[in-house]
């Protein structure tokens, strides 16, 4: 049974850890004894409330699709992987501003994300305050529960650091009345990341390798997450320009060591199994947000509300809002050479599979002769191409505003429209499919990245990358809609040979593989910032895409915009003690 199935009753406890104005203004109705607050029942409610918060829903703010835990807007639309989509540029303009680098400190989506993450940290802190005072004999799992709360809190803080850079730190020992006095420049990015990694490693010592309940935090999750945080920390940034000035090799060695300690995982046999519920807690899932359908809660269940806007729209059987669309640049990036290897200079080539619109029922594709990585049609929905196991029509006119955003939609994270696992009706396209925060393929690529930057064991790094590519090679390819005996495109994917595998080439191969394997998973923009290449990549992207997307005509990446601005609403909350990130006007 998924963990979320035991936390439905805990949602009422969420307000215990909230710091909303309405909670603070409520008069006390009575007092709770320490025995009650440290009872097993109360602890279970507080702990489960913190777990429930992983899905991004809090009592304090609605619309989790506006501050998604999946980071589709912050990590993908902000990058070269995706367009905002929806009903045009003005439809959720705050995300359009992220896409076109017009973000200002009054962006409501950013303020909502900041507020939400600190609300969820508050839940963890509330649970920790009670757990720290609990009797270990009365609460046998006390040490594990403390560690679980620290891992979840570390996850939220990591999200804050890689989005906003300058953030205040608040733990369970700080009274809520003191929050307003905590500066957001007390610690640097590196200091925050070091503390987060340290807390994850401390938590790992108290956690079992496996938990009896699926979805509960275990030792492997803590070790894997610590490796991810240390990988980010290894790239030292100039505090003013955010340029990468050095790479800490000692931290990279720790990344390799930590990943080697994570045991019991493997790649799924077929890439497309990542979007099938029967495999969601399988061998590849290291850390996932647990979702469910028809579990007794309202509106279909505890589904992924972060993706509420994103199911295909237009004439699609999902009838969705059609946000979050793959960019033409991402589609072009899946092209391969005669050996089935990525074409690194794909931007010098014509666009692949250009769509000619005839009418809502008919589109054609041109320039389809080049070979492509099969993951192209695992990740993206393209006109005339078979969409998952839907047999009524191919993907055709499934984008709401094709004049602005083109014709391609997303395939990842959705079950097939005819699947009994899809909720019938609103929320459109919803299912109980989990969201993977860390999967085993990530760890293979993180380890390869560390080895490449260390400049040692390059052959092992190549083997790790090839292992990920082999899975794609051996997956079941998408078939032609009208003739299932044929593939839907000229698929060709090969493995990297030892010849010519230099550090520079390996670095380019790794970064390309990270993009192709993890496209649309909410990580791309953060990868670019970590590597110190965000400005270069986005400048090239805007230049390449301006002929396709008119609204990119004035889009420009300004140095310093690697991080989002500190929201002005949070500056006001701090009574003027917060400082703004470099690259944005000072408060």
C-alpha positions, -999 to +999 in steps of 0.1 A: +000+000+000+013+035-009+022+057+020-003+084+008-031+060+016-023+062+053-020+100+053-054+111+042-066+116+078-035+136+085-044+166+063-064+181+092-031+183+111-015+205+085-027+237+102-007+227+133+025+236+114+011+265+094+021+301+100-007+317+080-023+349+094-056+331+100-039+305+122-020+331+142-051+352+148-073+323+160-078+325+197-066+295+217-094+270+224-076+252+252-042+237+260-027+204+250-006+185+275+029+174+266+017+138+269-009+144+242+015+163+219+042+136+222+018+106+219+022+082+190-010+093+175-001+130+175+034+123+161+019+101+133-004+130+123+025+155+122+048+132+103+022+122+078+013+159+073+049+165+063+048+136+039+015+149+025+032+182+018+055+166-008+026+168-033+027+206-030-007+211-015-010+232+017-039+247+036-023+281+030-026+284-008-045+268-036-036+261-071-005+238-068-003+240-106+009+276-101+038+265-079+044+229-091+064+204-072+073+190-107+091+222-115+078+221-151+077+259-152+108+267-131+131+240-145+119+233-180+099+263-194+128+284-181+152+263-202+156+253-238+134+223-234+098+237-233+073+264-241+047+275-216+018+266-239-018+270-230-041+296-246-014+321-257+012+344-242-011+360-217-025+328-204-007+325-170+016+354-179+039+348-149+051+316-165+055+334-199+077+359-180+099+330-168+101+316-204+111+349-219+134+361-190+112+390-181+109+379-145+106+406-118+104+403-080+066+408-081+060+375-100+032+358-082+043+322-092+077+328-076+062+342-044+038+313-042+066+288-046+087+305-019+057+307+005+047+271-002+082+257+004+085+275+037+050+263+047+062+227+041+094+233+060+072+245+088+054+212+088+087+193+092+098+217+120+065+211+138+070+174+137+106+176+147+098+198+178+075+171+190+097+142+181+128+157+198+108+157+231+092+123+227+101+093+248+119+067+226+102+039+245+068+053+238+077+061+202+098+031+190+104+046+155+114+080+169+149+081+155+138+071+121+109+096+121+133+124+130+156+114+101+126+112+077+116+147+086+151+160+081+153+144+047+120+160+036+131+194+050+164+191+032+145+184+000+125+217+004+156+237+013+175+223-017+146+235-039+148+269-024+186+272-028+187+262-064+158+285-073+164+316-051+200+314-039+196+339-011+172+323+014+167+325+052+173+293+073+147+283+099+149+250+118+128+235+146+147+254+173+138+288+160+105+303+174+081+313+147+080+348+162+117+351+152+112+343+115+108+380+106+143+386+120+162+360+100+182+375+072+184+359+038+221+366+033+234+351+065+246+320+046+260+316+011+249+291-015+278+268-006+271+270+031+234+261+025+243+232+003+269+219+028+244+221+056+217+203+035+241+175+025+253+172+061+218+168+074+210+142+048+241+122+058+232+124+095+197+112+086+211+083+067+228+070+099+194+066+116+174+052+086+169+016+076+179+005+040+142-004+034+110+007+051+080-015+056+057+011+039+063+020+002+071+056-001+086+062+034+121+077+035+149+052+038+187+053+040+192+049+002+171+080-004+192+100+021+224+089+005+213+095-031+200+129-022+232+138-004+251+128-036+229+151-057+234+180-033+272+175-032+273+174-070+257+209-070+280+221-043+311+209-062+305+236-088+318+267-070+301+299-081+312+335-080+286+351-056+281+381-077+281+367-113+271+331-105+298+320-129+314+287-121+350+295-110+362+261-099+351+225-093+358+208-060+373+174-067+370+162-031+333+168-033+331+149-066+349+119-050+322+120-022+295+120-049+310+088-064+314+072-029+278+080-019+263+067-051+283+035-047+266+030-013+231+031-028+220-005-032+191-025-046+182-004-077+184-009-115+170+006-147+136-005-158+138-027-189+118-002-211+119+036-209+082+038-214+076+018-183+085+050-164+049+062-172+031+030-163+016+028-128+025-009-124+062+000-125+061+033-106+076+019-073+098-005-092+135-010-093+143+024-108+124+045-083+147+058-056+126+087-042+091+095-055+061+115-045+034+090-040+001+097-057-032+077-059-066+078-075-100+069-061-087+068-026-117+085-009-104+121-012-122+146-034-117+153-071-105+118-080-080+113-053-045+125-043-035+130-079-006+151-092-022+186-091+011+201-102+003+188-137-033+200-136-028+224-166-005+202-186-025+174-202-028+177-240-055+201-252-070+209-286-086+179-301-069+154-278-089+128-258-075+144-226-094+177-232-068+194-212-054+229-209-024+221-230+004+239-210+040+227-210+049+218-246+083+205-258+104+230-278+114+225-314+149+227-301+144+197-279+130+178-307+159+187-329+183+176-302+172+140-305+187+137-340+216+112-344+245+106-368+253+076-388+265+058-357+234+066-337+252+091-316+239+126-308+245+154-332+260+181-310+258+208-336+221+201-344+213+238-343+231+242-375+207+218-392+172+225-405+143+218-380+135+181-378+099+169-386+085+203-395+047+203-393+025+215-422-010+223-409-038+214-434-068+213-410-077+200-376-078+164-389-048+166-412-011+176-407+020+164-425+056+162-414+086+171-436+123+166-431+118+132-414+146+114-431+173+121-404+178+094-378+166+101-343+170+087-308+138+066-300+134+086-268+121+115-290+087+097-293+088+084-258+090+120-245+071+141-270+038+138-288+041+147-324+014+151-351+007+119-372+027+098-346+011+071-325+005+084-290+011+057-264-015+029-269-043+052-281-057+036-313-085+060-323-063+087-338-026+097-338-015+128-320-032+155-342-041+191-333-035+184-296-021+220-290-046+247-281-028+277-297-008+263-326-002+297-341+019+306-310+033+273-299+034+250-328+020+214-329+040+192-305+028+182-270+042+161-241+040+124-237+058+119-204+039+117-171+006+107-187-011+073-189-027+065-222-061+081-227-080+048-228-062+034-197-084+026-167-057+043-146-068+077-160-095+096-141-126+101-163-132+139-165-118+167-145-090+169-134-082+162-171-057+134-176-052+128-139-040+094-126-022+080-096+011+080-114+040+089-090+064+118-096+100+106-095+123+130-076+153+107-080+155+077-102+183+052-107+192+066-141+199+099-124+225+083-101+242+066-131+245+100-148+255+119-117+283+094-111+294+096-147+295+134-144+316+133-113+341+109-129+344+130-160+350+162-140+376+143-119+393+134-152+397+098-141+380+065-149+366+080-181+360+045-194+337+038-164+319+071-171+314+060-207+300+026-195+275+043-172+263+066-200+261+037-224+241+017-199+214+044-200+216+045-238+213+007-240+180+008-221+167+033-247+181+012-275+164-019-262+130-003-255+100-010-277+100+016-304+069+036-313+052+022-344+037+039-374+001+046-367-012+033-401+013+004-404+024-011-371+049-032-389+071-001-393+087+023-369+072+057-366+105+074-375+141+064-385+152+054-351+189+049-345+208+050-312+243+038-307+268+034-279+298+056-274+331+039-285+363+041-266+381+058-295+380+096-291+366+095-256+385+125-242+374+145-212+360+173-233+341+149-255+329+129-225+316+161-208+296+171-239+282+135-242+272+135-205+254+168-207+236+158-238+226+125-223+213+142-192+191+163-214+178+135-236+172+110-208+156+135-184+138+159-207+107+175-191+115+162-156+120+196-142+158+195-140+172+211-172+175+247-162+191+238-128+216+216-147+226+245-170+232+268-140+252+241-122+274+237-152+278+274-156+265+274-192+230+288-188+237+321-205+255+304-235+228+278-240+199+301-237+214+327-260+219+301-286+184+287-280+167+321-285+187+327-317+177+293-330+140+295-320+132+331-330+120+320-365+096+295-348+084+315-318+079+352-325+076+361-289+113+352-285+123+382-306+133+403-276+141+375-252+176+379-237+195+362-209+211+389-187+241+378-166+230+374-130+196+359-139+207+324-132+186+325-100+151+339-096+146+371-078+137+372-041+100+380-042+091+415-031+063+401-009+089+382+011+110+414+013+080+431+028+074+402+052+110+406+064+104+443+071+132+452+047+161+431+059+162+407+029+186+415+001+180+409-036+200+385-058+226+400-082+212+407-116+179+423-104+171+458-091+178+462-054+148+465-032 
